[in-house]
Structures are given as C-alpha cells and as structure tokens.
Amino acid sequence: MTITRLARRSRVALAGLAAGLAVLTVTAPAAQADPEPKAAALPDFLLSGTGEGVLDTLGAGWKGHKVRFVIEAKGFATESQGTFRVQHWYPDGKIFADFQGKIDCLNVGGDVAVATGIIEKVSASPAEIEIPTGKRVGFTIDDEGKRDRLGWSWAVLGFKQEVPICTGTAPILPLSKGGYTVRD
C-alpha cells in the first residue's frame, strides 16, 4: 500500500471518528437528562351527575318511592376521589333515607361506570333498615344519553354485607329525570 493511500484512509477514519464523537457529544446530555423512561399516564375517568327515578319496577312494596343519586367522581381505580349522596322518599314525600359519603374507587369501560364509596353521614334512616356509617356501597351507571340506568349494591346485598372495592350491580333502574356523564 502506498503512503498516499494510507494517509487517505487515515484521514477518512479520523473524519469518521470525529463525526461519531460529535454525535455522541450532542446526544449525550439529552440521554443523561432523562435516564428513566416515562411511565404511561393513568387514565382520568369521570362520573358526574344527578339521576332520579321511581322504584315502581322493583315490586309492589316500592311503588311510588322516589330516589335521587348524586355522584361526582374522578380518577382511576383506587386512585379516585369524589362524593356521593343518596336520597329516598316515600310516595307521600316524607324522607325514607338520606346518606352520603366519599368515593374510594372508580372504573369506567365505554359508557359504563362502576364506583364504590364509604358511607360517612346518615341524615335519615328507616326504622326497619339500619344504614351504617363506615360501610362501602357500590354504584353502576350506564350512560345511555337521555336514557341512563343505575344500579346500587344495597338493592341486592342490603347494608349488612361488605361490598368489595370497585364492584357494583347491574344497572336496573331507568332514570326518569337527570342523568350522568361517564368518560373513560
């Protein structure tokens, strides 16, 4: 190999090495600034609204009874927060039950939301049913536009059994007034 060829190859190799070092110098600070990959953001679920209905479809003993559920919740699963209030009236308008609490879980899939919460305050409770503070209750909302449906755990389980976190029942009550927004 001639000296000219050797010199040319050395210059090419040195130029390549210099270019590589320049790239490393430019990219190295960026790599050091953020060494760990960023975690994917958790979903921000939403359940918001007030729904009212008449319990006529639940049997003769509930004909004319009216209920109202106010639920405001946001977050993801057990990283959720919010409040709920439940009111229930006899057909003559007298209060049957009134209680409220804090949301401890919210899960959403499409237009359906399941939320649970702990009862913190009972303002009215019927003599035949004790509504205990500290108990978890569950709600299921099916956001069908103007024809939302609602389900609640104590319609099936009563208040004596503990409701597992993030669980609800089928949405059995069609709302006659109001509605909910569910966002996933």
C-alpha positions in Angstrom: 0.0 0.0 0.0 1.4 3.4 -0.9 1.9 6.1 1.6 -0.7 8.3 -0.2 -3.4 5.6 0.1 -2.5 5.0 3.8 -2.8 8.7 4.5 -6.1 9.0 2.7 -7.5 6.0 4.7 -6.3 7.5 7.9 -7.9 10.9 7.1 -11.2 9.1 6.3 -11.0 7.1 9.5 -10.2 10.2 11.6 -13.1 12.1 9.9 -15.5 9.2 10.7 -14.2 9.1 14.3 -14.7 12.9 14.6 -18.2 12.7 13.3 -19.1 10.0 15.7 -17.7 11.9 18.6 -19.7 15.0 17.6 -22.9 12.9 17.5 -22.1 11.5 21.0 -21.3 14.9 22.3 -24.6 16.3 21.0 -26.8 13.4 22.2 -25.1 12.5 25.5 -26.5 15.4 27.6 -30.1 14.6 26.4 -29.7 11.0 27.4 -28.3 11.9 30.8 -31.1 14.4 31.5 -33.8 11.8 31.3 -32.2 8.4 32.1 -35.5 6.6 33.0 -38.4 6.1 30.6 -41.5 8.0 31.5 -44.4 5.9 32.8 -47.6 6.0 30.8 -50.2 8.4 32.2 -53.0 6.7 34.1 -56.5 7.2 32.6 -58.6 10.0 34.1 -62.0 8.5 34.5 -65.1 10.7 35.2 -68.5 10.0 36.6 -70.7 13.1 37.2 -74.3 13.9 37.6 -77.7 13.5 39.3 -80.2 10.9 38.5 -83.7 10.4 39.8 -86.2 7.5 39.4 -89.3 5.9 40.8 -88.9 2.3 42.2 -92.1 1.0 40.6 -90.3 -1.7 38.6 -88.8 -3.2 41.9 -92.1 -4.6 43.1 -95.4 -3.6 44.7 -93.8 -2.7 48.1 -91.8 0.1 46.3 -94.5 1.6 44.1 -94.3 5.4 44.2 -91.0 5.5 46.1 -88.6 8.1 44.6 -84.8 8.1 44.7 -82.1 10.6 43.8 -78.4 9.7 43.4 -75.8 12.5 43.2 -72.3 11.2 42.2 -69.2 13.2 41.4 -66.1 11.1 40.9 -62.8 11.3 39.0 -59.6 9.4 38.9 -58.6 5.8 38.1 -59.5 2.7 40.2 -58.4 3.1 43.8 -56.7 6.5 42.9 -60.1 8.1 42.7 -61.8 10.7 44.7 -65.3 12.2 44.9 -68.6 12.2 46.8 -72.0 10.6 46.6 -75.4 11.4 48.2 -78.4 9.1 48.1 -82.0 10.3 49.0 -85.1 8.2 49.0 -88.7 9.3 49.6 -91.9 7.5 50.5 -94.8 8.0 48.0 -96.2 10.7 50.2 -93.0 12.7 50.0 -91.6 12.0 53.5 -88.0 11.1 53.7 -87.2 7.4 53.8 -83.4 7.5 53.7 -80.7 10.1 53.2 -76.9 9.4 53.4 -73.7 10.5 51.8 -70.0 9.5 51.6 -66.7 9.6 49.8 -65.8 7.7 46.6 -62.9 5.2 47.0 -62.8 3.7 43.6 -64.0 4.4 40.0 -63.6 2.2 37.0 -65.0 3.0 33.5 -65.4 0.9 30.4 -67.1 2.7 27.5 -70.3 4.2 28.7 -70.5 2.2 31.9 -69.0 3.3 35.2 -68.7 1.4 38.5 -67.9 3.3 41.6 -67.7 2.4 45.3 -67.6 4.6 48.3 -67.8 4.7 52.1 -70.8 6.0 53.9 -69.8 8.8 56.2 -73.0 10.5 57.2 -76.6 9.3 57.6 -79.2 12.0 57.9 -82.2 9.8 57.8 -82.7 6.0 58.1 -85.9 3.9 58.1 -86.7 2.1 61.4 -86.6 -1.3 59.6 -83.2 -0.7 57.9 -80.1 0.5 59.7 -77.8 2.4 57.3 -74.4 2.1 58.9 -71.6 4.6 58.6 -68.2 3.1 57.6 -69.8 0.6 55.1 -68.8 0.5 51.5 -71.6 0.7 48.9 -71.4 0.3 45.1 -73.0 2.1 42.1 -73.2 1.2 38.5 -74.1 3.8 35.8 -74.9 3.0 32.2 -74.7 6.4 30.4 -77.2 5.9 27.5 -77.6 9.6 26.7 -81.1 10.5 27.7 -82.0 7.0 29.0 -79.4 6.4 31.7 -79.7 3.4 34.0 -78.5 3.0 37.6 -77.7 0.1 39.9 -76.8 0.1 43.6 -75.4 -2.6 45.8 -77.8 -2.5 48.8 -80.7 -3.3 46.4 -79.2 -6.8 46.2 -77.0 -7.2 49.3 -78.6 -4.9 51.8 -76.3 -3.0 54.1 -75.1 -5.9 56.3 -72.7 -7.4 53.8 -69.4 -5.7 52.8 -69.2 -4.6 49.2 -65.7 -5.3 47.7 -63.9 -2.3 46.4 -64.6 -1.4 42.8 -67.7 -3.6 42.4 -71.3 -2.8 41.6 -74.5 -4.4 40.4 -76.4 -4.4 37.2 -78.0 -1.0 36.4 -81.6 -2.0 36.9 -83.3 1.4 37.4 -84.2 3.5 34.3 -83.9 7.2 35.3 -86.9 9.4 34.9 -85.1 12.7 35.5 -81.5 13.9 35.2 -78.5 11.9 34.0 -74.8 11.2 34.2 -71.7 11.9 32.2 -69.3 8.9 32.0 -65.9 9.4 30.4 -63.0 7.0 30.0 
